[in-house]
Amino acid sequence: MSGLRVVPTWRHGHERLYVCEADGSSVAWYDRDTGRVNLIGEDRRDDVLEALKPFVAGPVTVGPPPVPTPAELARLTLHPDDDLAPNRPGEALLIALDREPAPAHLHRPRLRPHPRRRALVAEQTVGEALDRLEGAGWHTLHSIPLPGGDRIHHLLIGPAGLYAVHALYARKQRVLVADPMVTVARHAPEPLLRVLRATADRASYALTAEVHPLLALAGPADLRVTATPRSVRILQHTDLDTLSRLGTALKPGDVEALHAMARDRNTWGRV
């Protein structure tokens, strides 16, 4: 008996099987998607393959782990406090609500939700839709803090390019877009597209790459656009998956490198 055990793990919907010693140290891992067994040491090759035999179907490639890319090395050296990748959709709003909850009477079901809670619902709805693009080669970072108290609600990085996404709550309401003004229901119009273009420009400066502005509407009853807005894409949250069908502008290596740069809090300190 080799004494090895197989421990399955899941990350972003992908399964990886680790082969471990009795003390928990890993000697290899098997990636089902690529069909590759990565050996940390050649001396346990036969034992590893024997332990994995019940889990492997079909031919596999066996060899040492791949050399880390520059993007992977940057991620490994990033301090956890500076890593923005773990941020949840609406992270800043969640923290603010924990520190200063809305008044109790605003939580009654028949009253209109507090504006901060409506904004949180929008960011969570849009963020969940963007996270579902992960398997198509995209990465999403949420709630990126900018100097001056501003934020990028979501930064989407993938084969079709980079998008600074602003989530807008519009549940069962009519939305009118007359560049640069956006009107939701009977609320006063706001120059939201001008603000969104400025935010995308700041992101472009930080990443030294073109970032496109995108307005994502969470659950509108009706959308009317008087004329095609300059440089801004407007989508309902249910249509965000169409981004995965756009043309290819970035190679996989470029996507990973930009994601590694964008997830570092220090990248955004001077924009």
KEMIVO-353493 format. One record per atom (N, C-alpha, C): residue number from 1; x, z, y. Coordinates in steps of 0.1 Angstrom, whole numbers, plus 5000, padded with zeros to 4 digits. Layout:
# KEMIVO-353493
NUM;X;Z;Y;
...
//
This chain:
# KEMIVO-353493
1;5008;5000;4988;
1;5000;5000;5000;
1;5009;5000;5013;
2;5005;4991;5022;
2;5013;4990;5034;
2;5011;5001;5044;
3;4999;5008;5043;
3;4995;5018;5053;
3;4990;5012;5066;
4;4989;4999;5067;
4;4984;4993;5080;
4;4969;4993;5080;
5;4963;4994;5092;
5;4949;4993;5093;
5;4945;4983;5105;
6;4934;4977;5104;
6;4929;4967;5113;
6;4919;4973;5123;
7;4921;4972;5136;
7;4912;4978;5146;
7;4907;4966;5155;
8;4894;4963;5154;
8;4888;4953;5163;
8;4886;4958;5177;
9;4889;4949;5187;
9;4886;4952;5201;
9;4879;4940;5207;
10;4872;4943;5218;
10;4865;4932;5225;
10;4869;4932;5240;
11;4871;4921;5246;
11;4874;4920;5260;
11;4868;4907;5265;
12;4860;4908;5275;
12;4853;4896;5281;
12;4847;4887;5270;
13;4841;4893;5260;
13;4834;4886;5250;
13;4842;4880;5239;
14;4855;4883;5239;
14;4864;4877;5229;
14;4869;4888;5220;
15;4870;4885;5207;
15;4874;4895;5198;
15;4889;4894;5195;
16;4896;4905;5194;
16;4910;4905;5190;
16;4911;4917;5180;
17;4918;4914;5169;
17;4921;4923;5158;
17;4935;4928;5159;
18;4937;4941;5161;
18;4950;4947;5161;
18;4953;4953;5148;
19;4966;4951;5143;
19;4971;4957;5131;
19;4980;4968;5135;
20;4976;4980;5130;
20;4983;4992;5135;
20;4989;5000;5123;
21;5000;5008;5127;
21;5005;5017;5118;
21;4996;5030;5117;
22;4999;5039;5108;
22;4991;5051;5107;
22;4991;5059;5120;
23;5002;5058;5128;
23;5003;5066;5140;
23;4996;5059;5152;
24;4990;5047;5149;
24;4983;5040;5160;
24;4991;5029;5167;
25;5004;5029;5165;
25;5012;5018;5171;
25;5009;5005;5165;
26;5008;4995;5174;
26;5005;4981;5169;
26;5017;4974;5164;
27;5016;4966;5153;
27;5026;4958;5148;
27;5023;4943;5149;
28;5010;4940;5152;
28;5006;4926;5154;
28;4991;4926;5159;
29;4987;4914;5163;
29;4973;4912;5166;
29;4969;4898;5163;
30;4956;4897;5159;
30;4951;4884;5155;
30;4940;4880;5165;
31;4942;4868;5171;
31;4932;4863;5181;
31;4924;4853;5174;
32;4911;4856;5172;
32;4902;4847;5165;
32;4900;4833;5172;
33;4900;4834;5186;
33;4897;4821;5193;
33;4908;4811;5192;
34;4921;4816;5191;
34;4932;4806;5190;
34;4937;4805;5176;
35;4932;4814;5167;
35;4936;4813;5153;
35;4951;4816;5151;
36;4956;4826;5159;
36;4970;4829;5159;
36;4972;4844;5156;
37;4982;4847;5147;
37;4986;4860;5145;
37;4999;4863;5152;
38;4999;4872;5161;
38;5011;4875;5169;
38;5018;4887;5164;
39;5030;4885;5159;
39;5038;4895;5152;
39;5048;4901;5162;
40;5047;4915;5163;
40;5057;4922;5172;
40;5070;4923;5165;
41;5070;4923;5152;
41;5083;4923;5144;
41;5081;4915;5131;
42;5091;4907;5128;
42;5090;4898;5116;
42;5091;4906;5104;
43;5096;4919;5104;
43;5099;4926;5092;
43;5086;4930;5085;
44;5074;4930;5092;
44;5062;4934;5086;
44;5052;4922;5084;
45;5058;4910;5084;
45;5050;4898;5083;
45;5041;4898;5071;
46;5046;4900;5059;
46;5038;4899;5047;
46;5027;4910;5047;
47;5031;4922;5051;
47;5021;4933;5052;
47;5010;4930;5062;
48;5013;4925;5073;
48;5003;4921;5083;
48;4993;4911;5078;
49;4998;4901;5071;
49;4990;4890;5066;
49;4981;4895;5055;
50;4986;4905;5047;
50;4978;4911;5036;
50;4967;4919;5042;
51;4970;4927;5053;
51;4960;4935;5059;
51;4949;4927;5066;
52;4953;4915;5071;
52;4943;4906;5078;
52;4935;4897;5069;
53;4939;4897;5056;
53;4933;4887;5047;
53;4918;4888;5047;
54;4912;4899;5047;
54;4897;4900;5046;
54;4890;4895;5059;
55;4898;4893;5070;
55;4892;4890;5083;
55;4895;4875;5087;
56;4904;4869;5079;
56;4908;4855;5083;
56;4902;4845;5075;
57;4896;4835;5082;
57;4890;4823;5075;
57;4897;4811;5079;
58;4903;4803;5070;
58;4910;4791;5074;
58;4924;4793;5078;
59;4931;4782;5082;
59;4945;4783;5085;
59;4948;4791;5098;
60;4959;4798;5099;
60;4963;4805;5111;
60;4978;4801;5114;
61;4981;4803;5127;
61;4995;4802;5132;
61;5001;4816;5133;
62;5013;4817;5128;
62;5019;4831;5128;
62;5032;4830;5135;
63;5035;4839;5144;
63;5047;4839;5152;
63;5048;4850;5162;
64;5058;4851;5170;
64;5060;4862;5180;
64;5050;4860;5191;
65;5047;4870;5198;
65;5037;4869;5210;
65;5043;4859;5220;
66;5034;4852;5227;
66;5038;4842;5237;
66;5045;4849;5249;
67;5054;4842;5255;
67;5062;4848;5267;
67;5052;4850;5278;
68;5051;4861;5284;
68;5042;4863;5295;
68;5044;4853;5307;
69;5033;4849;5313;
69;5034;4840;5324;
69;5037;4848;5336;
70;5041;4842;5347;
70;5044;4849;5360;
70;5031;4857;5364;
71;5019;4851;5362;
71;5007;4858;5366;
71;5005;4871;5358;
72;5008;4870;5345;
72;5006;4881;5336;
72;5016;4892;5339;
73;5029;4888;5343;
73;5039;4898;5347;
73;5035;4905;5360;
74;5029;4897;5369;
74;5025;4904;5382;
74;5013;4914;5379;
75;5004;4910;5370;
75;4994;4920;5367;
75;4999;4932;5360;
76;5009;4931;5351;
76;5014;4942;5344;
76;5021;4952;5354;
77;5027;4947;5365;
77;5035;4955;5374;
77;5026;4960;5385;
78;5013;4957;5386;
78;5004;4961;5397;
78;5000;4975;5395;
79;5001;4983;5405;
79;4997;4997;5405;
79;4982;4998;5403;
80;4976;5006;5395;
80;4962;5007;5393;
80;4954;5009;5406;
81;4959;5016;5415;
81;4952;5019;5428;
81;4951;5006;5436;
82;4960;4996;5434;
82;4960;4984;5441;
82;4953;4972;5434;
83;4948;4975;5422;
83;4942;4964;5414;
83;4927;4964;5417;
84;4922;4953;5423;
84;4908;4951;5426;
84;4900;4946;5415;
85;4906;4942;5404;
85;4898;4936;5393;
85;4888;4945;5387;
86;4890;4958;5386;
86;4880;4967;5380;
86;4868;4969;5389;
87;4868;4964;5401;
87;4857;4967;5410;
87;4844;4961;5405;
88;4833;4969;5405;
88;4820;4965;5401;
88;4813;4957;5412;
89;4804;4948;5409;
89;4796;4942;5420;
89;4790;4953;5429;
90;4792;4951;5442;
90;4786;4961;5451;
90;4794;4974;5451;
91;4807;4974;5447;
91;4815;4986;5446;
91;4815;4994;5459;
92;4817;4988;5470;
92;4817;4995;5483;
92;4804;5002;5486;
93;4793;4995;5483;
93;4780;5001;5485;
93;4777;5012;5476;
94;4781;5011;5463;
94;4779;5022;5454;
94;4786;5034;5458;
95;4798;5033;5463;
95;4806;5044;5468;
95;4799;5050;5480;
96;4795;5042;5490;
96;4788;5047;5502;
96;4775;5054;5499;
97;4767;5049;5489;
97;4755;5056;5485;
97;4757;5069;5478;
98;4768;5070;5471;
98;4772;5082;5464;
98;4775;5093;5475;
99;4782;5088;5485;
99;4786;5098;5495;
99;4775;5102;5505;
100;4766;5092;5508;
100;4756;5094;5517;
100;4743;5087;5512;
101;4736;5093;5503;
101;4724;5087;5498;
101;4713;5085;5508;
102;4705;5075;5506;
102;4694;5072;5515;
102;4684;5084;5515;
103;4677;5086;5526;
103;4667;5097;5526;
103;4658;5096;5515;
104;4653;5108;5510;
104;4645;5109;5498;
104;4632;5101;5499;
105;4626;5101;5511;
105;4613;5094;5513;
105;4614;5079;5511;
106;4627;5074;5513;
106;4629;5059;5512;
106;4630;5055;5497;
107;4630;5064;5488;
107;4630;5060;5474;
107;4616;5059;5468;
108;4606;5062;5475;
108;4592;5061;5470;
108;4589;5046;5467;
109;4583;5043;5455;
109;4582;5030;5450;
109;4574;5021;5460;
110;4564;5026;5467;
110;4555;5018;5475;
110;4561;5014;5488;
111;4572;5021;5492;
111;4579;5018;5505;
111;4590;5008;5503;
112;4593;5000;5513;
112;4603;4990;5512;
112;4617;4997;5510;
113;4625;4992;5501;
113;4638;4998;5498;
113;4647;4999;5510;
114;4655;5009;5511;
114;4665;5010;5522;
114;4674;4997;5522;
115;4677;4993;5534;
115;4686;4980;5535;
115;4698;4980;5527;
116;4705;4992;5526;
116;4717;4993;5518;
116;4714;4991;5504;
117;4703;4996;5499;
117;4699;4994;5485;
117;4695;4979;5482;
118;4689;4973;5492;
118;4686;4959;5490;
118;4698;4951;5489;
119;4708;4954;5498;
119;4721;4947;5497;
119;4728;4949;5484;
120;4727;4961;5479;
120;4733;4964;5466;
120;4727;4956;5455;
121;4714;4955;5455;
121;4706;4947;5444;
121;4711;4933;5445;
122;4713;4928;5457;
122;4717;4914;5459;
122;4731;4912;5453;
123;4740;4921;5456;
123;4754;4919;5451;
123;4755;4921;5436;
124;4747;4930;5431;
124;4747;4932;5416;
124;4741;4920;5409;
125;4730;4914;5415;
125;4724;4903;5408;
125;4733;4891;5409;
126;4739;4888;5420;
126;4748;4877;5421;
126;4761;4879;5413;
127;4766;4891;5414;
127;4778;4894;5407;
127;4777;4893;5392;
128;4766;4897;5386;
128;4763;4895;5372;
128;4762;4880;5368;
129;4756;4872;5377;
129;4756;4858;5374;
129;4770;4852;5374;
130;4778;4856;5384;
130;4792;4851;5385;
130;4800;4855;5373;
131;4798;4867;5368;
131;4806;4872;5357;
131;4804;4864;5344;
132;4792;4859;5343;
132;4788;4851;5331;
132;4796;4838;5331;
133;4803;4834;5342;
133;4812;4822;5341;
133;4825;4825;5335;
134;4828;4837;5332;
134;4841;4841;5327;
134;4846;4833;5316;
135;4837;4830;5306;
135;4841;4822;5294;
135;4844;4808;5297;
136;4840;4803;5309;
136;4843;4789;5312;
136;4855;4787;5321;
137;4864;4797;5320;
137;4877;4796;5327;
137;4877;4801;5342;
138;4867;4809;5345;
138;4865;4814;5359;
138;4869;4829;5359;
139;4873;4834;5371;
139;4875;4848;5373;
139;4867;4852;5386;
140;4861;4864;5386;
140;4854;4869;5398;
140;4859;4882;5401;
141;4863;4884;5414;
141;4866;4897;5420;
141;4855;4901;5429;
142;4852;4914;5428;
142;4840;4919;5436;
142;4845;4929;5447;
143;4837;4928;5458;
143;4839;4938;5469;
143;4853;4939;5473;
144;4859;4928;5478;
144;4873;4928;5483;
144;4873;4934;5498;
145;4880;4945;5500;
145;4880;4950;5514;
145;4890;4942;5523;
146;4885;4940;5535;
146;4893;4933;5545;
146;4896;4943;5557;
147;4906;4941;5564;
147;4909;4949;5576;
147;4897;4948;5586;
148;4894;4960;5592;
148;4883;4960;5602;
148;4870;4964;5596;
149;4870;4967;5583;
149;4858;4972;5576;
149;4849;4960;5570;
150;4854;4948;5571;
150;4847;4937;5565;
150;4850;4936;5550;
151;4842;4928;5543;
151;4843;4927;5528;
151;4840;4912;5525;
152;4846;4908;5514;
152;4842;4896;5507;
152;4833;4901;5495;
153;4821;4898;5495;
153;4812;4903;5484;
153;4817;4899;5470;
154;4821;4886;5469;
154;4826;4882;5456;
154;4836;4870;5459;
155;4847;4870;5452;
155;4856;4859;5452;
155;4857;4852;5439;
156;4853;4840;5438;
156;4852;4832;5425;
156;4864;4823;5425;
157;4871;4823;5414;
157;4883;4815;5412;
157;4882;4808;5399;
158;4883;4795;5399;
158;4881;4787;5386;
158;4885;4773;5388;
159;4882;4765;5377;
159;4887;4751;5377;
159;4882;4743;5389;
160;4871;4746;5395;
160;4866;4738;5406;
160;4870;4743;5419;
161;4879;4754;5420;
161;4884;4759;5432;
161;4881;4773;5435;
162;4882;4777;5447;
162;4879;4791;5451;
162;4867;4792;5460;
163;4859;4802;5459;
163;4847;4804;5467;
163;4846;4818;5471;
164;4844;4820;5484;
164;4840;4833;5490;
164;4825;4834;5490;
165;4819;4842;5482;
165;4805;4843;5480;
165;4799;4854;5487;
166;4789;4852;5495;
166;4781;4862;5502;
166;4767;4863;5495;
167;4764;4875;5491;
167;4751;4877;5484;
167;4741;4881;5494;
168;4729;4875;5494;
168;4718;4878;5504;
168;4706;4882;5496;
169;4700;4893;5499;
169;4688;4898;5493;
169;4676;4890;5498;
170;4668;4883;5490;
170;4657;4875;5494;
170;4645;4875;5484;
171;4644;4886;5477;
171;4634;4887;5466;
171;4620;4884;5471;
172;4614;4873;5465;
172;4601;4869;5468;
172;4598;4866;5483;
173;4609;4862;5490;
173;4607;4860;5504;
173;4612;4845;5508;
174;4607;4840;5519;
174;4610;4827;5523;
174;4623;4828;5531;
175;4632;4818;5529;
175;4645;4817;5536;
175;4646;4804;5543;
176;4649;4805;5556;
176;4651;4793;5564;
176;4666;4792;5569;
177;4672;4781;5566;
177;4686;4779;5570;
177;4687;4768;5580;
178;4691;4772;5592;
178;4693;4762;5603;
178;4707;4765;5609;
179;4717;4759;5603;
179;4731;4762;5606;
179;4734;4764;5621;
180;4739;4776;5624;
180;4745;4786;5616;
180;4735;4798;5612;
181;4723;4796;5616;
181;4713;4808;5615;
181;4707;4808;5602;
182;4704;4820;5597;
182;4697;4822;5584;
182;4686;4832;5587;
183;4674;4828;5583;
183;4662;4837;5586;
183;4656;4840;5572;
184;4654;4853;5570;
184;4647;4858;5557;
184;4634;4864;5561;
185;4623;4858;5556;
185;4610;4863;5559;
185;4608;4864;5574;
186;4603;4875;5579;
186;4601;4877;5594;
186;4612;4884;5601;
187;4623;4886;5594;
187;4635;4892;5601;
187;4640;4883;5611;
188;4648;4889;5621;
188;4654;4881;5631;
188;4665;4872;5625;
189;4666;4859;5630;
189;4677;4851;5625;
189;4691;4857;5627;
190;4700;4854;5618;
190;4714;4859;5620;
190;4723;4847;5618;
191;4735;4847;5625;
191;4744;4836;5624;
191;4753;4837;5611;
192;4747;4838;5600;
192;4753;4842;5587;
192;4763;4832;5583;
193;4760;4819;5585;
193;4769;4808;5580;
193;4782;4808;5588;
194;4781;4812;5601;
194;4793;4812;5609;
194;4802;4824;5604;
195;4796;4835;5601;
195;4803;4847;5596;
195;4810;4843;5583;
196;4802;4836;5574;
196;4807;4833;5561;
196;4819;4823;5562;
197;4818;4813;5571;
197;4829;4804;5572;
197;4842;4811;5577;
198;4840;4821;5586;
198;4852;4829;5591;
198;4858;4837;5580;
199;4849;4843;5571;
199;4854;4851;5560;
199;4862;4842;5550;
200;4857;4830;5548;
200;4864;4821;5539;
200;4878;4816;5545;
201;4878;4815;5558;
201;4891;4811;5564;
201;4901;4822;5563;
202;4896;4835;5564;
202;4905;4846;5562;
202;4911;4847;5548;
203;4902;4844;5538;
203;4906;4843;5524;
203;4916;4832;5522;
204;4914;4821;5528;
204;4923;4809;5527;
204;4937;4813;5532;
205;4937;4820;5543;
205;4950;4824;5549;
205;4957;4834;5540;
206;4950;4843;5534;
206;4956;4853;5525;
206;4962;4847;5513;
207;4955;4837;5507;
207;4959;4832;5494;
207;4966;4818;5496;
208;4968;4814;5508;
208;4975;4801;5511;
208;4969;4790;5502;
209;4955;4790;5501;
209;4948;4780;5493;
209;4934;4779;5499;
210;4928;4767;5498;
210;4915;4765;5504;
210;4904;4773;5497;
211;4897;4781;5504;
211;4886;4789;5499;
211;4873;4784;5505;
212;4863;4780;5497;
212;4850;4774;5502;
212;4840;4786;5504;
213;4832;4785;5515;
213;4822;4795;5517;
213;4809;4792;5508;
214;4803;4802;5502;
214;4791;4800;5494;
214;4781;4811;5497;
215;4769;4807;5500;
215;4758;4817;5502;
215;4750;4817;5490;
216;4749;4829;5484;
216;4741;4830;5471;
216;4729;4839;5474;
217;4717;4833;5472;
217;4704;4840;5475;
217;4699;4846;5462;
218;4696;4859;5463;
218;4691;4866;5452;
218;4675;4866;5452;
219;4669;4857;5444;
219;4655;4857;5441;
219;4646;4853;5452;
220;4649;4842;5460;
220;4640;4838;5471;
220;4627;4832;5465;
221;4616;4833;5472;
221;4604;4826;5468;
221;4604;4812;5472;
222;4611;4809;5484;
222;4612;4795;5489;
222;4624;4794;5497;
223;4631;4783;5497;
223;4643;4780;5505;
223;4641;4767;5512;
224;4643;4767;5525;
224;4642;4755;5533;
224;4655;4754;5542;
225;4661;4742;5540;
225;4673;4740;5548;
225;4671;4728;5557;
226;4672;4730;5570;
226;4668;4720;5580;
226;4678;4708;5579;
227;4691;4711;5577;
227;4701;4700;5576;
227;4712;4706;5567;
228;4720;4697;5561;
228;4730;4702;5552;
228;4741;4709;5560;
229;4743;4722;5557;
229;4753;4730;5565;
229;4767;4725;5564;
230;4774;4726;5574;
230;4788;4722;5574;
230;4797;4731;5565;
231;4802;4725;5555;
231;4812;4731;5546;
231;4807;4743;5538;
232;4794;4747;5539;
232;4789;4758;5532;
232;4780;4754;5520;
233;4782;4759;5508;
233;4773;4756;5497;
233;4763;4767;5496;
234;4750;4764;5494;
234;4740;4774;5493;
234;4733;4772;5479;
235;4733;4783;5472;
235;4727;4783;5458;
235;4719;4796;5456;
236;4708;4794;5448;
236;4701;4806;5443;
236;4709;4812;5432;
237;4708;4825;5429;
237;4716;4832;5419;
237;4714;4826;5405;
238;4702;4820;5403;
238;4699;4814;5390;
238;4706;4801;5388;
239;4712;4795;5399;
239;4718;4782;5399;
239;4734;4783;5399;
240;4739;4795;5399;
240;4754;4796;5401;
240;4761;4790;5389;
241;4755;4789;5377;
241;4762;4784;5366;
241;4765;4769;5368;
242;4758;4762;5378;
242;4761;4748;5380;
242;4776;4746;5385;
243;4782;4757;5390;
243;4796;4756;5395;
243;4805;4752;5383;
244;4802;4756;5371;
244;4810;4753;5360;
244;4810;4738;5356;
245;4801;4731;5362;
245;4800;4717;5359;
245;4806;4708;5370;
246;4812;4714;5380;
246;4819;4706;5390;
246;4832;4701;5385;
247;4838;4692;5393;
247;4850;4686;5389;
247;4862;4696;5389;
248;4873;4692;5383;
248;4884;4701;5382;
248;4894;4699;5394;
249;4896;4710;5401;
249;4906;4710;5412;
249;4918;4718;5409;
250;4917;4728;5400;
250;4928;4737;5397;
250;4932;4737;5382;
251;4944;4737;5379;
251;4949;4738;5365;
251;4948;4753;5361;
252;4946;4755;5348;
252;4945;4769;5343;
252;4956;4778;5348;
253;4968;4773;5349;
253;4979;4781;5354;
253;4978;4785;5369;
254;4972;4776;5376;
254;4970;4779;5391;
254;4959;4789;5392;
255;4948;4788;5384;
255;4937;4798;5384;
255;4943;4812;5381;
256;4951;4813;5371;
256;4956;4826;5367;
256;4965;4831;5378;
257;4974;4823;5384;
257;4983;4827;5395;
257;4975;4832;5407;
258;4964;4825;5411;
258;4956;4828;5423;
258;4948;4841;5420;
259;4944;4843;5407;
259;4937;4855;5404;
259;4946;4867;5405;
260;4958;4865;5400;
260;4968;4876;5400;
260;4971;4880;5415;
261;4972;4870;5424;
261;4975;4873;5438;
261;4963;4880;5444;
262;4950;4875;5441;
262;4938;4880;5448;
262;4935;4894;5444;
263;4938;4898;5432;
263;4934;4911;5427;
263;4943;4922;5433;
264;4954;4918;5439;
264;4963;4928;5445;
264;4958;4932;5459;
265;4954;4944;5461;
265;4949;4949;5474;
265;4958;4945;5486;
266;4971;4946;5483;
266;4980;4943;5494;
266;4980;4929;5499;
267;4974;4920;5491;
267;4973;4906;5496;
267;4964;4905;5508;
268;4955;4914;5509;
268;4944;4913;5520;
268;4947;4922;5532;
269;4958;4928;5533;
269;4961;4938;5543;
269;4964;4932;5557;
270;4966;4919;5558;
270;4970;4913;5571;
270;4962;4901;5574;
271;4949;4901;5571;
271;4941;4889;5574;
271;4930;4892;5584;
//
